[in-house]
Amino acid sequence: MKSNIEAFRDYLELEKKYSVHTVTAYLNDVFSFKEFNGVNFEQEGIEGVNYGQIRSWIVSLVDEGVSNVSVNRKMSSLKAFYRFLLKTRQIEVNPMLKHKALKTPKIIQIPFSEKELTDLLLKVGDPCGFEEVRDRLIVDLFYATGIRRAELIHLMKCNVDLSSGLLKVLGKRNKERIVPILPIIAGQMKLYLQERTLIEKVVDEDYFFISGKGLKLSESFVYRLINSYFSKVSEKVKKSPHVLRHTFATHLLNNGADLNSVKELLGHSSLASTQVYTHNSLAELKKVYANAHPRNKQ
């Protein structure tokens, strides 16, 4: 007979369809609490715990120097576990019911400027050969579509419609969305596909982006690629695919795109997630206002 944690894993994988990475993170958090509870409260299982025990774990984590952000993530895992136990009638009362997340500082992502993007494209020049064409396309596709790193890596050839200028992207929780691409990006993708035919052996044939050995790209490779490219033109501490996604959203808002449209392009489930990108667009708006208003010139 399966344990509740094993059943929870199946629930996350089969019903919620979470990624392997997400499922592993959830289970690690649940197992960590189970271990803490066993040592400190001498309980083998964690089905019958009370919030006081969970609170003790929170205090212990904070004392160890774990950040509030990380603690909140662990509590989200526990919430999901106990919601599952309640749903499957393994418990009658959810011990996380009255839990409130710890306060965390607002982290403002600093996007790349339009000048940095222009400088980069001028510095890189025209790509030549499979790897250069692929790498340049990856940079441009991130900036032109705002897709996530995992979405780019798992983009399938069959979901790229160059004639219509559309991509079918598989986002978080396996939610599909259609993302438009600019004609210039479609042209780059055609060039990439031509270069790709020169690869002698393609192992991961179904994936759009592959390595020189014909394999699906890794997350670390894509991160290093973006970091390397933008190190040439930017002194920002963080240079990652996510910063490019943030840049995409900020530049759209700065140039008049409405929030709902950006929300759909990013694949956010709620408008609240998209609103974090408005900080820099508001700053830009204030600058334009200050420069343009007649009263400010007196």
C-alpha positions as a LaTeX table, in Angstrom:
\begin{tabular}{lrrr}
\hline
Residue & $x$ (\AA) & $y$ (\AA) & $z$ (\AA) \\
\hline
Met1 & 0.00 & 0.00 & 0.00 \\
Lys2 & 1.33 & 3.41 & $-0.97$ \\
Ser3 & 2.23 & 5.94 & 1.68 \\
Asn4 & 0.52 & 9.33 & 1.66 \\
Ile5 & 3.70 & 10.97 & 0.41 \\
Glu6 & 3.97 & 8.51 & $-2.49$ \\
Ala7 & 0.30 & 9.14 & $-3.32$ \\
Phe8 & 1.00 & 12.87 & $-3.14$ \\
Arg9 & 3.83 & 12.45 & $-5.64$ \\
Asp10 & 1.51 & 10.61 & $-8.05$ \\
Tyr11 & $-1.08$ & 13.36 & $-7.60$ \\
Leu12 & 1.45 & 16.05 & $-8.51$ \\
Glu13 & 2.77 & 14.13 & $-11.50$ \\
Leu14 & $-0.41$ & 12.64 & $-12.95$ \\
Glu15 & $-3.23$ & 14.96 & $-11.94$ \\
Lys16 & $-1.52$ & 18.33 & $-11.54$ \\
Lys17 & 1.01 & 17.47 & $-14.27$ \\
Tyr18 & 3.81 & 19.38 & $-12.57$ \\
Ser19 & 7.33 & 19.18 & $-13.96$ \\
Val20 & 9.88 & 16.74 & $-12.53$ \\
His21 & 11.77 & 19.68 & $-10.99$ \\
Thr22 & 8.63 & 21.01 & $-9.24$ \\
Val23 & 7.59 & 17.60 & $-7.94$ \\
Thr24 & 11.08 & 16.98 & $-6.57$ \\
Ala25 & 11.07 & 20.36 & $-4.79$ \\
Tyr26 & 7.66 & 19.67 & $-3.19$ \\
Leu27 & 8.67 & 16.21 & $-2.00$ \\
Asn28 & 12.02 & 17.39 & $-0.63$ \\
Asp29 & 10.20 & 20.01 & 1.48 \\
Val30 & 7.68 & 17.47 & 2.79 \\
Phe31 & 10.44 & 14.98 & 3.62 \\
Ser32 & 12.43 & 17.74 & 5.38 \\
Phe33 & 9.49 & 18.51 & 7.62 \\
Lys34 & 8.90 & 14.80 & 8.26 \\
Glu35 & 12.53 & 14.44 & 9.37 \\
Phe36 & 12.32 & 17.54 & 11.60 \\
Asn37 & 9.08 & 16.33 & 13.15 \\
Gly38 & 10.50 & 12.88 & 13.82 \\
Val39 & 13.55 & 14.24 & 15.60 \\
Asn40 & 11.79 & 16.96 & 17.61 \\
Phe41 & 8.36 & 15.44 & 18.28 \\
Glu42 & 9.12 & 11.72 & 17.93 \\
Gln43 & 6.32 & 11.20 & 15.43 \\
Glu44 & 6.85 & 8.83 & 12.53 \\
Gly45 & 4.13 & 10.32 & 10.33 \\
Ile46 & 3.12 & 13.92 & 9.72 \\
Glu47 & $-0.58$ & 13.38 & 9.06 \\
Gly48 & $-1.62$ & 14.23 & 12.62 \\
Val49 & 0.52 & 17.28 & 13.30 \\
Asn50 & $-0.74$ & 20.60 & 14.62 \\
Tyr51 & 0.26 & 24.08 & 13.52 \\
Gly52 & 2.48 & 24.48 & 16.59 \\
Gln53 & 4.77 & 21.78 & 15.21 \\
Ile54 & 4.87 & 23.47 & 11.82 \\
Arg55 & 5.57 & 26.78 & 13.53 \\
Ser56 & 8.51 & 25.18 & 15.34 \\
Trp57 & 9.94 & 24.14 & 11.98 \\
Ile58 & 9.56 & 27.69 & 10.67 \\
Val59 & 11.41 & 29.09 & 13.70 \\
Ser60 & 14.13 & 26.47 & 13.24 \\
Leu61 & 14.57 & 27.36 & 9.57 \\
Val62 & 14.78 & 31.08 & 10.31 \\
Asp63 & 17.33 & 30.43 & 13.07 \\
Glu64 & 19.42 & 28.48 & 10.55 \\
Gly65 & 19.50 & 31.52 & 8.31 \\
Val66 & 17.05 & 30.27 & 5.67 \\
Ser67 & 15.55 & 33.27 & 3.85 \\
Asn68 & 11.89 & 34.17 & 4.21 \\
Val69 & 11.44 & 33.50 & 0.50 \\
Ser70 & 12.73 & 29.93 & 0.91 \\
Val71 & 10.67 & 29.38 & 4.05 \\
Asn72 & 7.54 & 30.51 & 2.20 \\
Arg73 & 8.31 & 28.09 & $-0.61$ \\
Lys74 & 8.59 & 25.22 & 1.87 \\
Met75 & 5.29 & 26.24 & 3.45 \\
Ser76 & 3.66 & 26.25 & 0.00 \\
Ser77 & 4.78 & 22.64 & $-0.39$ \\
Leu78 & 3.28 & 21.74 & 2.99 \\
Lys79 & 0.04 & 23.55 & 2.10 \\
Ala80 & $-0.24$ & 21.51 & $-1.08$ \\
Phe81 & 0.43 & 18.29 & 0.83 \\
Tyr82 & $-2.19$ & 18.93 & 3.49 \\
Arg83 & $-4.74$ & 20.08 & 0.92 \\
Phe84 & $-4.17$ & 16.76 & $-0.80$ \\
Leu85 & $-4.65$ & 14.84 & 2.47 \\
Leu86 & $-7.86$ & 16.76 & 3.12 \\
Lys87 & $-9.10$ & 16.10 & $-0.40$ \\
Thr88 & $-8.42$ & 12.36 & $-0.07$ \\
Arg89 & $-9.96$ & 12.32 & 3.43 \\
Gln90 & $-6.76$ & 11.26 & 5.16 \\
Ile91 & $-7.19$ & 14.17 & 7.59 \\
Glu92 & $-10.22$ & 16.13 & 8.80 \\
Val93 & $-8.48$ & 19.41 & 9.68 \\
Asn94 & $-5.82$ & 21.18 & 7.65 \\
Pro95 & $-3.05$ & 22.30 & 10.09 \\
Met96 & $-1.94$ & 24.96 & 7.57 \\
Leu97 & $-5.36$ & 26.61 & 7.42 \\
Lys98 & $-4.44$ & 29.74 & 9.38 \\
His99 & $-0.83$ & 30.00 & 8.25 \\
Lys100 & 0.31 & 33.39 & 6.96 \\
Ala101 & 3.37 & 33.76 & 4.77 \\
Leu102 & 6.43 & 35.53 & 6.14 \\
Lys103 & 7.03 & 39.05 & 4.86 \\
Thr104 & 9.56 & 39.29 & 2.05 \\
Pro105 & 11.23 & 42.32 & 0.49 \\
Lys106 & 10.03 & 43.27 & $-2.97$ \\
Ile107 & 12.73 & 42.41 & $-5.48$ \\
Ile108 & 12.68 & 44.70 & $-8.49$ \\
Gln109 & 14.21 & 43.09 & $-11.55$ \\
Ile110 & 16.23 & 45.62 & $-13.54$ \\
Pro111 & 15.62 & 45.05 & $-17.26$ \\
Phe112 & 18.13 & 45.65 & $-20.01$ \\
Ser113 & 17.74 & 49.04 & $-21.66$ \\
Glu114 & 16.84 & 49.42 & $-25.31$ \\
Lys115 & 20.33 & 50.84 & $-25.84$ \\
Glu116 & 21.92 & 47.71 & $-24.36$ \\
Leu117 & 19.90 & 45.55 & $-26.75$ \\
Thr118 & 20.90 & 47.72 & $-29.71$ \\
Asp119 & 24.57 & 47.75 & $-28.66$ \\
Leu120 & 24.55 & 43.97 & $-28.30$ \\
Leu121 & 23.15 & 43.37 & $-31.79$ \\
Leu122 & 25.71 & 45.77 & $-33.28$ \\
Lys123 & 28.55 & 44.14 & $-31.36$ \\
Val124 & 27.61 & 40.58 & $-32.27$ \\
Gly125 & 27.11 & 41.27 & $-35.98$ \\
Asp126 & 25.78 & 38.75 & $-38.48$ \\
Pro127 & 26.03 & 35.13 & $-37.28$ \\
Cys128 & 27.78 & 32.47 & $-39.36$ \\
Gly129 & 27.43 & 28.70 & $-39.01$ \\
Phe130 & 25.02 & 26.54 & $-37.00$ \\
Glu131 & 26.03 & 27.50 & $-33.46$ \\
Glu132 & 26.26 & 31.25 & $-34.07$ \\
Val133 & 22.92 & 31.28 & $-35.91$ \\
Arg134 & 21.28 & 29.25 & $-33.11$ \\
Asp135 & 22.73 & 31.36 & $-30.31$ \\
Arg136 & 21.71 & 34.65 & $-31.92$ \\
Leu137 & 18.21 & 33.26 & $-32.53$ \\
Ile138 & 17.88 & 32.23 & $-28.88$ \\
Val139 & 18.77 & 35.74 & $-27.70$ \\
Asp140 & 16.39 & 37.37 & $-30.18$ \\
Leu141 & 13.57 & 34.92 & $-29.47$ \\
Phe142 & 13.71 & 35.59 & $-25.73$ \\
Tyr143 & 13.53 & 39.33 & $-26.32$ \\
Ala144 & 10.91 & 39.13 & $-29.08$ \\
Thr145 & 8.49 & 36.77 & $-27.30$ \\
Gly146 & 9.20 & 36.87 & $-23.55$ \\
Ile147 & 9.05 & 33.09 & $-23.29$ \\
Arg148 & 10.57 & 31.30 & $-20.31$ \\
Arg149 & 13.83 & 29.36 & $-20.48$ \\
Ala150 & 12.05 & 26.01 & $-20.01$ \\
Glu151 & 9.53 & 26.94 & $-22.71$ \\
Leu152 & 12.32 & 27.65 & $-25.19$ \\
Ile153 & 14.18 & 24.46 & $-24.35$ \\
His154 & 11.03 & 22.32 & $-24.74$ \\
Leu155 & 9.77 & 24.06 & $-27.89$ \\
Met156 & 8.85 & 21.32 & $-30.36$ \\
Lys157 & 9.40 & 21.52 & $-34.11$ \\
Cys158 & 5.76 & 20.62 & $-34.74$ \\
Asn159 & 4.66 & 23.65 & $-32.69$ \\
Val160 & 6.51 & 26.16 & $-34.85$ \\
Asp161 & 4.34 & 27.54 & $-37.66$ \\
Leu162 & 6.54 & 29.91 & $-39.63$ \\
Ser163 & 3.99 & 30.49 & $-42.38$ \\
Ser164 & 1.53 & 31.90 & $-39.82$ \\
Gly165 & 4.21 & 33.42 & $-37.60$ \\
Leu166 & 3.00 & 31.55 & $-34.50$ \\
Leu167 & 4.50 & 29.35 & $-31.79$ \\
Lys168 & 2.59 & 26.96 & $-29.57$ \\
Val169 & 4.32 & 27.16 & $-26.19$ \\
Leu170 & 3.90 & 24.75 & $-23.28$ \\
Gly171 & 4.04 & 26.87 & $-20.12$ \\
Lys172 & 3.81 & 26.24 & $-16.41$ \\
Arg173 & 1.46 & 23.44 & $-15.34$ \\
Asn174 & 1.34 & 22.29 & $-18.96$ \\
Lys175 & $-0.77$ & 25.26 & $-20.05$ \\
Glu176 & $-0.52$ & 25.88 & $-23.77$ \\
Arg177 & $-0.59$ & 29.33 & $-25.33$ \\
Ile178 & $-0.05$ & 30.77 & $-28.78$ \\
Val179 & 2.75 & 33.32 & $-29.12$ \\
Pro180 & 3.16 & 35.48 & $-32.25$ \\
Ile181 & 6.61 & 36.03 & $-33.75$ \\
Leu182 & 7.86 & 38.94 & $-35.80$ \\
Pro183 & 8.69 & 38.38 & $-39.51$ \\
Ile184 & 12.37 & 39.06 & $-38.81$ \\
Ile185 & 12.38 & 36.29 & $-36.16$ \\
Ala186 & 10.59 & 33.90 & $-38.54$ \\
Gly187 & 13.37 & 34.59 & $-41.06$ \\
Gln188 & 16.02 & 33.78 & $-38.45$ \\
Met189 & 14.21 & 30.56 & $-37.57$ \\
Lys190 & 14.18 & 29.49 & $-41.23$ \\
Leu191 & 17.92 & 30.15 & $-41.45$ \\
Tyr192 & 18.47 & 28.13 & $-38.27$ \\
Leu193 & 16.49 & 25.19 & $-39.67$ \\
Gln194 & 18.64 & 25.28 & $-42.81$ \\
Glu195 & 21.81 & 25.18 & $-40.71$ \\
Arg196 & 20.33 & 22.43 & $-38.57$ \\
Thr197 & 20.05 & 20.10 & $-41.59$ \\
Leu198 & 23.87 & 20.02 & $-41.66$ \\
Ile199 & 24.03 & 18.26 & $-38.26$ \\
Glu200 & 25.04 & 14.69 & $-39.04$ \\
Lys201 & 23.19 & 12.91 & $-36.24$ \\
Val202 & 20.16 & 14.41 & $-34.48$ \\
Val203 & 19.13 & 12.41 & $-31.41$ \\
Asp204 & 16.36 & 14.68 & $-30.09$ \\
Glu205 & 14.73 & 15.21 & $-33.47$ \\
Asp206 & 11.40 & 16.53 & $-32.14$ \\
Tyr207 & 12.93 & 19.48 & $-30.29$ \\
Phe208 & 13.37 & 22.72 & $-32.21$ \\
Phe209 & 16.61 & 23.80 & $-30.50$ \\
Ile210 & 19.44 & 21.29 & $-30.34$ \\
Ser211 & 23.16 & 21.23 & $-29.62$ \\
Gly212 & 25.87 & 20.56 & $-32.20$ \\
Lys213 & 25.64 & 16.91 & $-31.13$ \\
Gly214 & 21.92 & 16.79 & $-31.91$ \\
Leu215 & 20.76 & 16.81 & $-28.29$ \\
Lys216 & 18.13 & 18.93 & $-26.54$ \\
Leu217 & 19.67 & 21.97 & $-24.88$ \\
Ser218 & 20.21 & 22.08 & $-21.11$ \\
Glu219 & 19.01 & 24.87 & $-18.80$ \\
Ser220 & 22.58 & 25.64 & $-17.72$ \\
Phe221 & 23.71 & 26.01 & $-21.35$ \\
Val222 & 20.97 & 28.53 & $-22.13$ \\
Tyr223 & 21.71 & 30.50 & $-18.95$ \\
Arg224 & 25.44 & 30.65 & $-19.74$ \\
Leu225 & 24.69 & 31.72 & $-23.30$ \\
Ile226 & 22.58 & 34.72 & $-22.24$ \\
Asn227 & 25.02 & 35.68 & $-19.50$ \\
Ser228 & 27.94 & 35.55 & $-21.93$ \\
Tyr229 & 26.19 & 37.63 & $-24.60$ \\
Phe230 & 25.06 & 40.40 & $-22.27$ \\
Ser231 & 28.36 & 40.57 & $-20.37$ \\
Lys232 & 29.67 & 42.30 & $-23.50$ \\
Val233 & 27.34 & 45.28 & $-23.15$ \\
Ser234 & 25.89 & 45.33 & $-19.64$ \\
Glu235 & 27.32 & 45.75 & $-16.14$ \\
Lys236 & 24.12 & 44.52 & $-14.47$ \\
Val237 & 24.72 & 41.88 & $-11.84$ \\
Lys238 & 21.99 & 39.59 & $-13.12$ \\
Lys239 & 22.08 & 38.67 & $-16.80$ \\
Ser240 & 19.72 & 35.76 & $-17.37$ \\
Pro241 & 16.86 & 34.53 & $-19.58$ \\
His242 & 14.42 & 35.76 & $-16.92$ \\
Val243 & 15.85 & 39.28 & $-17.14$ \\
Leu244 & 15.25 & 39.15 & $-20.90$ \\
Arg245 & 11.66 & 38.08 & $-20.23$ \\
His246 & 11.34 & 41.01 & $-17.85$ \\
Thr247 & 12.89 & 43.27 & $-20.49$ \\
Phe248 & 10.36 & 42.11 & $-23.09$ \\
Ala249 & 7.43 & 42.98 & $-20.80$ \\
Thr250 & 8.87 & 46.31 & $-19.65$ \\
His251 & 9.68 & 47.53 & $-23.16$ \\
Leu252 & 6.19 & 46.60 & $-24.39$ \\
Leu253 & 4.60 & 48.54 & $-21.54$ \\
Asn254 & 6.95 & 51.50 & $-22.08$ \\
Asn255 & 5.84 & 51.65 & $-25.71$ \\
Gly256 & 2.12 & 51.62 & $-25.01$ \\
Ala257 & 1.07 & 47.97 & $-24.76$ \\
Asp258 & $-1.81$ & 47.36 & $-22.35$ \\
Leu259 & $-1.34$ & 45.18 & $-19.30$ \\
Asn260 & $-3.87$ & 42.50 & $-20.34$ \\
Ser261 & $-2.13$ & 41.94 & $-23.67$ \\
Val262 & 1.24 & 41.56 & $-21.96$ \\
Lys263 & $-0.36$ & 39.16 & $-19.47$ \\
Glu264 & $-1.54$ & 36.91 & $-22.33$ \\
Leu265 & 1.82 & 37.03 & $-24.09$ \\
Leu266 & 3.66 & 36.06 & $-20.90$ \\
Gly267 & 1.22 & 33.26 & $-20.08$ \\
His268 & 0.36 & 34.57 & $-16.63$ \\
Ser269 & $-2.77$ & 33.14 & $-14.99$ \\
Ser270 & $-3.54$ & 36.38 & $-13.14$ \\
Leu271 & $-3.01$ & 40.06 & $-13.78$ \\
Ala272 & $-1.28$ & 40.40 & $-10.40$ \\
Ser273 & 1.68 & 38.43 & $-11.76$ \\
Thr274 & 2.04 & 40.84 & $-14.67$ \\
Gln275 & 1.75 & 43.96 & $-12.55$ \\
Val276 & 5.25 & 43.45 & $-11.14$ \\
Tyr277 & 6.54 & 44.56 & $-14.55$ \\
Thr278 & 4.83 & 47.93 & $-14.33$ \\
His279 & 7.42 & 49.46 & $-11.96$ \\
Asn280 & 9.88 & 50.41 & $-14.68$ \\
Ser281 & 7.16 & 51.43 & $-17.12$ \\
Leu282 & 5.87 & 53.85 & $-14.47$ \\
Ala283 & 9.37 & 55.20 & $-14.02$ \\
Glu284 & 9.60 & 55.74 & $-17.77$ \\
Leu285 & 6.19 & 57.40 & $-17.77$ \\
Lys286 & 7.28 & 59.81 & $-15.01$ \\
Lys287 & 10.40 & 60.70 & $-16.98$ \\
Val288 & 8.41 & 61.38 & $-20.15$ \\
Tyr289 & 5.90 & 63.43 & $-18.14$ \\
Ala290 & 8.63 & 65.52 & $-16.50$ \\
Asn291 & 10.35 & 66.18 & $-19.82$ \\
Ala292 & 7.17 & 66.98 & $-21.75$ \\
His293 & 4.98 & 69.00 & $-19.42$ \\
Pro294 & 5.17 & 72.78 & $-20.07$ \\
Arg295 & 5.08 & 73.65 & $-16.37$ \\
Asn296 & 8.31 & 71.76 & $-15.81$ \\
Lys297 & 10.11 & 73.99 & $-18.33$ \\
Gln298 & 9.32 & 77.26 & $-16.56$ \\
\hline
\end{tabular}
